[in-house]
């Protein structure tokens, strides 16, 4: 399967989601890291489906080390990435505690293109200590909710 790089103009995205159920909140995103090598979303999908018994990969988007954004779970479907927060968009960056400039740029672009208005980290150790989401939120002009809940 080929990688799918995504560039979604905000207006097109908003028109598309207007057709879907209002049970999903597209304006808030939970940011994660894989704590694994630079695996493609298809490998994550295989782990989530075959080992965890889920119906799909838990995240809506996966950002690889080279900055490629890969589509995960269909955006209009509820995620499986953060217990109690699965109604929000799940974005995962591949890697442990350090991330590439390409990943940071891709994350900022994705947040802008999706029309996200607020982000939070999965919990105190995720999205990785090397990712300053407060600074990223400030750069994008959105709200940083914090770490964990």
C-alpha positions, 0 to 999 in steps of 0.5 A: 500500500502506498503512503497517502500524504494529506493536504486538506484545505480547511474549507473542504474539510469543513464541508466534508465533515458537515455530512457526518454525525455530530458525535465527533469533535473535530476541533480538539485533538489528542497528540500521541507518540508511538514509542516505537521506530518509524513504523508506517500506519499499516504496521500500527493498524496490524498491531491494533487489529490483530493483537488488540482485537480492534476494528482498525488502527486507533489513530486518525493520522500518523506523522512519520519521521520524514513528515509524511502524514498517513491516514489512519482510521476514517476521520468521521469514526470515533478513535480508539486512542485515549480512554474517555477522549476517543471522540476527539481526533487522534494524531500520533507521531512515530518515535520516542522522545525526539521528533524531526523538524519535518514531523513538527512542521507536518503536525502544525500544518495538519492542525491548521488544515483540520481546523483544530482549535485545541490540543492536549497530550495523551498523558504525562509521558505521551506525546513524548518529553521531546515534543513541546505542544504548548509551543506548537499550539502557540505557533498555530494559534490554538489552545493548549489544554495540557497533559493528561486528564 
